[in-house]
């Protein structure tokens, strides 16, 4: 169908709403839920192009195994997420990670090494060589930050040394962003780290100050326990979807966005048009750039400069708890980029949330790809499974045949906050704001479920405050 056909078809059917939320991922769903709950606004529509809402937050159950297509859970230190769970009726169904999940592993020299949880344990651990551990102890003597935006890798090497940067910090960045620490902006990806150095002069002094104040956590943020719902993370998206009812439209891609002579927005879909007073683009940055090409051309370049990293997820299940040569207990293992195992890491799902696999089974969730291996999605399923099995054999001491396996691909997996990200976001928001469009979602200021739900609440407040009185 040509653009002219779309326009002519749209003129045949038109409806009105006060607020149009374009995109029904977890951010768009949260913004809609908060509009109603916090602001009492019910006249809105959420327009989602896919046949289901929730984006990457999706869960399937097969053979008693919980298969998470996206995030495994959320940290329970986020009040907005916990409140959203309560108001949608699943607050009592939250499940926190089991005791066995406290043990975490990082690969160094080709084998998993346990991450120490205390300073004395760190001094005697083998997670870093002796020289690397000694350099970390000198963190308080490191020099101050350079001018301008600093990469995560540069910051870590400056404060705790290159060895720790390329093992500990690289693994952390891999686990959160599947990114390259040398290209990611510290201020955008780990703003709390930048703030701790700015306010206290060192991470060590900042953590000591937190302890004196009774605050937990470390440089990456406050402490929290990984949490999910009894039926998996997809349940959170499903209960919000049900709550929205007919105010959520599926398979409703917005093809054009323009402004009318009265200052209202016109969103053109196939065969219809929707007129709205306010618009929230809850779409990925690249999609938002396309929709704003005519309306706010100055937003296109900065939005197009926000890349994503492709991710493949390979889930494997084994009916025996002794399937591997080593015990498979704990949270999982992360693989720094320098190890070149072909995978980003593996989560021990049966150990994190014991109810997510049958008793006595092993359920693993291995991530591949990321910013440093963008070609991974060109591999077929057999190749992805073979690469996964090869890495698991090296990490866990054997290569048993999985009893079940599942593979999911995310071509635009995780937004990458590369150097200059916050400046790009500011330019895009300013350009979109000049025409009255609000931007939001994981492309901008946080990729986690908690970040998206918090930002959804903030967006709802902004939208509601800008509505004209009825």
GUBAFI-274729 format. One record per residue (C-alpha): x, y, z; residue in one letter. Coordinates in steps of 0.5 Angstrom, whole numbers, plus 500, padded with zeros to 3 digits. Example, Ala and Ser with C-alpha at 12.3 -4.5 7.8 and 13.67 -1.06 7.14 Angstrom:
<guros>
- 525 / 491 / 516 / A
- 527 / 498 / 514 / S
</guros>
This chain:
<guros>
- 500 / 500 / 500 / X
- 503 / 507 / 498 / X
- 503 / 513 / 503 / X
- 498 / 516 / 499 / X
- 493 / 510 / 500 / X
- 495 / 510 / 507 / X
- 493 / 517 / 508 / X
- 486 / 517 / 504 / X
- 484 / 510 / 508 / X
- 486 / 514 / 514 / X
- 481 / 520 / 512 / X
- 475 / 515 / 512 / X
- 476 / 513 / 519 / X
- 478 / 518 / 525 / X
- 478 / 518 / 532 / X
- 480 / 522 / 538 / X
- 484 / 521 / 545 / X
- 487 / 526 / 549 / X
- 494 / 522 / 550 / X
- 497 / 517 / 545 / X
- 502 / 513 / 547 / X
- 506 / 510 / 541 / X
- 509 / 503 / 543 / X
- 507 / 498 / 548 / X
- 513 / 495 / 551 / X
- 514 / 495 / 559 / X
- 515 / 503 / 559 / X
- 509 / 504 / 555 / X
- 505 / 500 / 559 / X
- 508 / 503 / 565 / X
- 506 / 510 / 563 / X
- 499 / 508 / 561 / X
- 498 / 505 / 568 / X
- 501 / 511 / 572 / X
- 497 / 516 / 568 / X
- 490 / 512 / 571 / X
- 493 / 511 / 578 / X
- 497 / 517 / 579 / X
- 493 / 522 / 575 / X
- 486 / 519 / 574 / X
- 487 / 520 / 566 / X
- 483 / 515 / 563 / X
- 482 / 518 / 556 / X
- 488 / 515 / 553 / X
- 490 / 510 / 547 / X
- 497 / 505 / 547 / X
- 498 / 503 / 540 / X
- 503 / 497 / 539 / X
- 505 / 495 / 533 / X
- 506 / 487 / 535 / X
- 501 / 482 / 536 / X
- 503 / 482 / 544 / X
- 505 / 488 / 549 / X
- 511 / 488 / 553 / X
- 516 / 488 / 548 / X
- 522 / 484 / 551 / X
- 519 / 482 / 557 / X
- 516 / 475 / 555 / X
- 515 / 469 / 559 / X
- 513 / 462 / 556 / X
- 513 / 455 / 560 / X
- 514 / 448 / 557 / X
- 516 / 442 / 561 / X
- 515 / 445 / 567 / X
- 521 / 450 / 565 / X
- 520 / 458 / 566 / X
- 523 / 461 / 559 / X
- 524 / 468 / 560 / X
- 525 / 471 / 553 / X
- 528 / 478 / 556 / X
- 530 / 480 / 563 / X
- 530 / 474 / 568 / X
- 528 / 479 / 574 / X
- 528 / 486 / 577 / X
- 532 / 488 / 583 / X
- 527 / 489 / 589 / X
- 530 / 496 / 591 / X
- 525 / 500 / 586 / X
- 519 / 502 / 590 / X
- 515 / 504 / 583 / X
- 516 / 497 / 580 / X
- 514 / 494 / 587 / X
- 508 / 499 / 587 / X
- 506 / 497 / 580 / X
- 506 / 490 / 582 / X
- 501 / 491 / 588 / X
- 496 / 495 / 584 / X
- 496 / 490 / 579 / X
- 494 / 485 / 584 / X
- 501 / 481 / 584 / X
- 504 / 484 / 589 / X
- 503 / 478 / 594 / X
- 506 / 473 / 588 / X
- 513 / 476 / 588 / X
- 518 / 471 / 588 / X
- 525 / 473 / 591 / X
- 532 / 469 / 588 / X
- 533 / 463 / 593 / X
- 539 / 463 / 598 / X
- 543 / 459 / 593 / X
- 544 / 464 / 588 / X
- 548 / 468 / 592 / X
- 555 / 465 / 589 / X
- 557 / 469 / 582 / X
- 562 / 467 / 578 / X
- 567 / 471 / 573 / X
- 571 / 467 / 568 / X
- 579 / 469 / 568 / X
- 584 / 465 / 565 / X
- 578 / 460 / 562 / X
- 575 / 458 / 568 / X
- 570 / 461 / 573 / X
- 572 / 464 / 579 / X
- 568 / 466 / 585 / X
- 566 / 473 / 586 / X
- 568 / 475 / 593 / X
- 563 / 478 / 597 / X
- 567 / 482 / 602 / X
- 574 / 485 / 603 / X
- 577 / 480 / 606 / X
- 575 / 475 / 601 / X
- 577 / 479 / 596 / X
- 584 / 479 / 598 / X
- 585 / 471 / 598 / X
- 580 / 470 / 592 / X
- 583 / 468 / 585 / X
- 578 / 472 / 581 / X
- 584 / 477 / 580 / X
- 592 / 476 / 580 / X
- 595 / 478 / 586 / X
- 598 / 485 / 582 / X
- 591 / 486 / 580 / X
- 588 / 485 / 587 / X
- 593 / 490 / 590 / X
- 592 / 495 / 585 / X
- 584 / 495 / 587 / X
- 587 / 497 / 594 / X
- 590 / 503 / 592 / X
- 583 / 506 / 589 / X
- 583 / 512 / 594 / X
- 589 / 515 / 591 / X
- 587 / 515 / 584 / X
- 587 / 522 / 580 / X
- 581 / 525 / 578 / X
- 576 / 525 / 572 / X
- 578 / 528 / 566 / X
- 574 / 533 / 562 / X
- 568 / 531 / 558 / X
- 565 / 524 / 557 / X
- 569 / 519 / 560 / X
- 568 / 511 / 558 / X
- 567 / 506 / 563 / X
- 573 / 502 / 561 / X
- 577 / 509 / 562 / X
- 574 / 510 / 569 / X
- 575 / 503 / 572 / X
- 582 / 503 / 569 / X
- 584 / 510 / 572 / X
- 581 / 508 / 579 / X
- 582 / 500 / 580 / X
- 587 / 499 / 575 / X
- 587 / 496 / 568 / X
- 587 / 488 / 570 / X
- 580 / 489 / 575 / X
- 577 / 494 / 569 / X
- 578 / 488 / 564 / X
- 575 / 483 / 569 / X
- 571 / 485 / 574 / X
- 568 / 491 / 570 / X
- 568 / 488 / 563 / X
- 564 / 483 / 566 / X
- 559 / 487 / 570 / X
- 558 / 491 / 563 / X
- 557 / 485 / 559 / X
- 552 / 483 / 564 / X
- 548 / 489 / 564 / X
- 549 / 492 / 557 / X
- 552 / 487 / 553 / X
- 557 / 492 / 551 / X
- 564 / 495 / 550 / X
- 566 / 498 / 556 / X
- 571 / 502 / 552 / X
- 565 / 505 / 548 / X
- 560 / 506 / 553 / X
- 559 / 513 / 557 / X
- 560 / 512 / 565 / X
- 555 / 518 / 566 / X
- 550 / 515 / 562 / X
- 551 / 508 / 564 / X
- 553 / 508 / 571 / X
- 551 / 515 / 573 / X
- 551 / 513 / 581 / X
- 559 / 511 / 580 / X
- 560 / 518 / 577 / X
- 556 / 521 / 582 / X
- 560 / 517 / 588 / X
- 567 / 520 / 585 / X
- 564 / 527 / 584 / X
- 561 / 527 / 591 / X
- 567 / 523 / 595 / X
- 573 / 523 / 591 / X
- 573 / 516 / 591 / X
- 569 / 510 / 591 / X
- 572 / 507 / 597 / X
- 570 / 513 / 601 / X
- 563 / 513 / 598 / X
- 562 / 506 / 600 / X
- 565 / 508 / 607 / X
- 560 / 514 / 607 / X
- 554 / 509 / 605 / X
- 556 / 504 / 611 / X
- 556 / 510 / 616 / X
- 549 / 512 / 613 / X
- 546 / 505 / 614 / X
- 545 / 505 / 606 / X
- 547 / 498 / 602 / X
- 550 / 497 / 596 / X
- 556 / 499 / 592 / X
- 559 / 503 / 586 / X
- 553 / 501 / 581 / X
- 548 / 502 / 586 / X
- 544 / 500 / 592 / X
- 543 / 493 / 594 / X
- 537 / 489 / 592 / X
- 535 / 482 / 591 / X
- 533 / 479 / 584 / X
- 525 / 478 / 584 / X
- 520 / 476 / 579 / X
- 513 / 473 / 579 / X
- 510 / 466 / 581 / X
- 509 / 466 / 573 / X
- 515 / 469 / 571 / X
- 517 / 476 / 568 / X
- 512 / 476 / 563 / X
- 506 / 476 / 568 / X
- 508 / 483 / 570 / X
- 506 / 486 / 562 / X
- 500 / 481 / 562 / X
- 497 / 484 / 568 / X
- 498 / 491 / 566 / X
- 495 / 489 / 559 / X
- 489 / 486 / 562 / X
- 488 / 493 / 566 / X
- 488 / 497 / 560 / X
- 483 / 493 / 556 / X
- 481 / 496 / 550 / X
- 485 / 502 / 551 / X
- 491 / 498 / 548 / X
- 491 / 497 / 541 / X
- 495 / 491 / 538 / X
- 498 / 490 / 531 / X
- 497 / 498 / 530 / X
- 503 / 501 / 528 / X
- 503 / 508 / 527 / X
- 506 / 510 / 520 / X
- 506 / 517 / 520 / X
- 506 / 523 / 525 / X
- 504 / 530 / 524 / X
- 500 / 536 / 527 / X
- 494 / 539 / 525 / X
- 492 / 546 / 524 / X
- 489 / 546 / 531 / X
- 495 / 544 / 534 / X
- 493 / 537 / 536 / X
- 497 / 531 / 533 / X
- 495 / 526 / 528 / X
- 497 / 519 / 528 / X
- 496 / 515 / 521 / X
- 495 / 508 / 522 / X
- 493 / 503 / 516 / X
- 486 / 505 / 514 / X
- 485 / 510 / 520 / X
- 487 / 516 / 524 / X
- 487 / 518 / 531 / X
- 487 / 525 / 533 / X
- 491 / 526 / 540 / X
- 492 / 532 / 544 / X
- 499 / 529 / 547 / X
- 504 / 524 / 544 / X
- 509 / 520 / 548 / X
- 513 / 516 / 543 / X
- 515 / 510 / 547 / X
- 518 / 506 / 541 / X
- 526 / 505 / 540 / X
- 530 / 511 / 538 / X
- 531 / 509 / 531 / X
- 523 / 508 / 530 / X
- 522 / 515 / 534 / X
- 527 / 518 / 529 / X
- 523 / 515 / 523 / X
- 516 / 518 / 526 / X
- 519 / 525 / 527 / X
- 523 / 526 / 521 / X
- 518 / 531 / 518 / X
- 515 / 534 / 525 / X
- 522 / 535 / 528 / X
- 528 / 533 / 523 / X
- 533 / 536 / 528 / X
- 531 / 530 / 533 / X
- 533 / 525 / 527 / X
- 541 / 525 / 527 / X
- 541 / 524 / 535 / X
- 536 / 519 / 535 / X
- 539 / 515 / 530 / X
- 546 / 516 / 534 / X
- 543 / 511 / 539 / X
- 545 / 504 / 537 / X
- 543 / 497 / 539 / X
- 547 / 491 / 541 / X
- 544 / 484 / 538 / X
- 542 / 479 / 543 / X
- 541 / 471 / 542 / X
- 538 / 467 / 548 / X
- 540 / 460 / 548 / X
- 536 / 456 / 554 / X
- 538 / 449 / 555 / X
- 535 / 444 / 560 / X
- 538 / 437 / 563 / X
- 534 / 432 / 567 / X
- 540 / 430 / 571 / X
- 543 / 435 / 577 / X
- 549 / 431 / 575 / X
- 549 / 433 / 568 / X
- 556 / 437 / 568 / X
- 563 / 435 / 571 / X
- 562 / 441 / 576 / X
- 556 / 443 / 580 / X
- 552 / 448 / 577 / X
- 549 / 452 / 583 / X
- 549 / 459 / 584 / X
- 547 / 465 / 580 / X
- 551 / 464 / 574 / X
- 557 / 466 / 570 / X
- 559 / 472 / 566 / X
- 565 / 472 / 561 / X
- 569 / 478 / 560 / X
- 570 / 480 / 553 / X
- 578 / 478 / 553 / X
- 576 / 471 / 554 / X
- 573 / 470 / 547 / X
- 569 / 464 / 549 / X
- 563 / 466 / 544 / X
- 558 / 467 / 549 / X
- 557 / 473 / 554 / X
- 555 / 469 / 560 / X
- 550 / 464 / 563 / X
- 545 / 464 / 568 / X
- 543 / 458 / 573 / X
- 536 / 459 / 572 / X
- 534 / 453 / 576 / X
- 538 / 455 / 582 / X
- 536 / 463 / 582 / X
- 529 / 461 / 582 / X
- 528 / 454 / 584 / X
- 521 / 453 / 582 / X
- 523 / 455 / 575 / X
- 525 / 448 / 573 / X
- 523 / 441 / 575 / X
- 526 / 438 / 581 / X
- 533 / 435 / 580 / X
- 533 / 439 / 573 / X
- 538 / 444 / 571 / X
- 536 / 450 / 567 / X
- 541 / 454 / 563 / X
- 540 / 461 / 560 / X
- 546 / 463 / 556 / X
- 547 / 470 / 552 / X
- 551 / 471 / 546 / X
- 552 / 477 / 541 / X
- 552 / 484 / 544 / X
- 556 / 490 / 541 / X
- 563 / 486 / 540 / X
- 560 / 480 / 537 / X
- 554 / 483 / 532 / X
- 554 / 478 / 527 / X
- 552 / 473 / 532 / X
- 545 / 473 / 529 / X
- 547 / 471 / 522 / X
- 548 / 464 / 525 / X
- 543 / 459 / 525 / X
- 540 / 455 / 531 / X
- 544 / 449 / 530 / X
- 550 / 454 / 530 / X
- 548 / 458 / 536 / X
- 547 / 451 / 540 / X
- 554 / 448 / 538 / X
- 557 / 455 / 540 / X
- 553 / 455 / 547 / X
- 555 / 447 / 548 / X
- 562 / 449 / 547 / X
- 562 / 454 / 552 / X
- 559 / 451 / 557 / X
- 563 / 445 / 556 / X
- 569 / 449 / 558 / X
- 566 / 453 / 564 / X
- 562 / 447 / 567 / X
- 567 / 441 / 565 / X
- 562 / 437 / 560 / X
- 558 / 437 / 554 / X
- 552 / 433 / 556 / X
- 546 / 433 / 550 / X
- 541 / 438 / 553 / X
- 534 / 434 / 553 / X
- 530 / 441 / 551 / X
- 533 / 447 / 548 / X
- 530 / 454 / 546 / X
- 533 / 460 / 542 / X
- 530 / 467 / 541 / X
- 533 / 472 / 537 / X
- 533 / 480 / 539 / X
- 536 / 484 / 533 / X
- 535 / 490 / 537 / X
- 537 / 487 / 543 / X
- 540 / 493 / 548 / X
- 541 / 500 / 547 / X
- 548 / 502 / 548 / X
- 549 / 509 / 551 / X
- 556 / 510 / 548 / X
- 560 / 516 / 549 / X
- 556 / 523 / 548 / X
- 550 / 519 / 549 / X
- 547 / 524 / 554 / X
- 548 / 530 / 550 / X
- 545 / 526 / 544 / X
- 539 / 525 / 548 / X
- 538 / 532 / 551 / X
- 538 / 534 / 543 / X
- 533 / 529 / 541 / X
- 529 / 531 / 547 / X
- 529 / 539 / 546 / X
- 528 / 538 / 538 / X
- 522 / 533 / 540 / X
- 519 / 538 / 546 / X
- 519 / 544 / 541 / X
- 513 / 540 / 537 / X
- 510 / 538 / 544 / X
- 512 / 530 / 543 / X
- 515 / 527 / 549 / X
- 520 / 521 / 548 / X
- 521 / 515 / 553 / X
- 524 / 508 / 554 / X
- 530 / 504 / 554 / X
- 534 / 508 / 549 / X
- 535 / 514 / 554 / X
- 536 / 513 / 561 / X
- 536 / 506 / 563 / X
- 535 / 499 / 560 / X
- 533 / 495 / 566 / X
- 525 / 494 / 568 / X
- 526 / 498 / 574 / X
- 529 / 504 / 570 / X
- 523 / 503 / 565 / X
- 517 / 503 / 570 / X
- 520 / 509 / 574 / X
- 521 / 513 / 567 / X
- 514 / 511 / 565 / X
- 511 / 514 / 572 / X
- 515 / 520 / 570 / X
- 513 / 521 / 563 / X
- 506 / 520 / 566 / X
- 506 / 526 / 570 / X
- 509 / 530 / 565 / X
- 504 / 528 / 560 / X
- 498 / 529 / 565 / X
- 501 / 536 / 567 / X
- 501 / 539 / 560 / X
- 494 / 537 / 558 / X
- 489 / 542 / 558 / X
- 483 / 543 / 563 / X
- 477 / 539 / 561 / X
</guros>
